[in-house]
Amino acid sequence: MKTTILITGATGNTGLPLVKQLATAGVPVRAMIHTPGKRSMVEGNTVEIAIGDFKNRVSLEQASKGIESAYLVSPPALDQVRDQTAFVDTAKAMGVKHIVKLSALGTAPDSPVGLLRWHAEIEDHIRRSGLKYTFLHPTGPEAVTYTDIAWTLAGVIGKPVRYVSVSFDAALKGMVQAGYPDWLAADLVRLMQIWSEGKGSMVSVYVERLTGHKPLSVREFFDRHKSLFLAAA
């Protein structure tokens, strides 16, 4: 069967599970990875591997050749707009018909959060490209607070879990000390600030409308992965 789906970021937090899910279903998929040493993470009977770099057009052309649909994701970076729009332009030139972009909740050209402005800019570029597109803005079936999440997890694993709120200044200092780039730490704090204002409480009906399945609640997610959280605890 011809491979028609390309997964970028194929060894990442969302790309890797997607590759595995498609492979388990017997769907031929091409996994684009940046580091050859990570091939073993995605190798499988229905998985074709492409070594790709968002800054290398030739590698993007090779990765996109013969592809109909592509999943687009890349790590937060100052040149994220340039990288992802370059991918979109190359993919279109190579005949890709549909882009599925992992975006973010609250994207807007006037957002105080740089990452959300950049996602909005990339989305606009995809719209203007003429390609079919799907933008994934992660939402669940209910709006929850971090305290709600902690209490729910505690109830599932039977162990105490407590959410400890810290000041924005402390959060910034902690992220920088942990090795986050200054710009990213500052942007994540701005994201925390707008979530604290209730701007992350949007709930969408589109998951169920488009897939026919209700999205997982926080409780259902914890129940499904209870063994992992118990091991971590």
Secondary structure, 3 states (H helix, E strand, C coil): CCCCEEECCCCCCCHHHHHHHHHHCCCCEEEEECCHHHHHHHCECCEEEEECCCCCHHHHHHHHCCCCEEEECCCCCCCHHHHHHHHHHHHHHCCCCEEEEECCCCCCCCCCCHHHHHHHHHHHHHHHHCCEEEEECCCCCCCCCHHHHHHHHHHHHCCCCCCCCCCHHHHHHHHHHCCCCHHHHHHHHHHHHHHHCCCCCCCCCHHHHHHCCCCCCHHHHHHHCHHHHHHHC
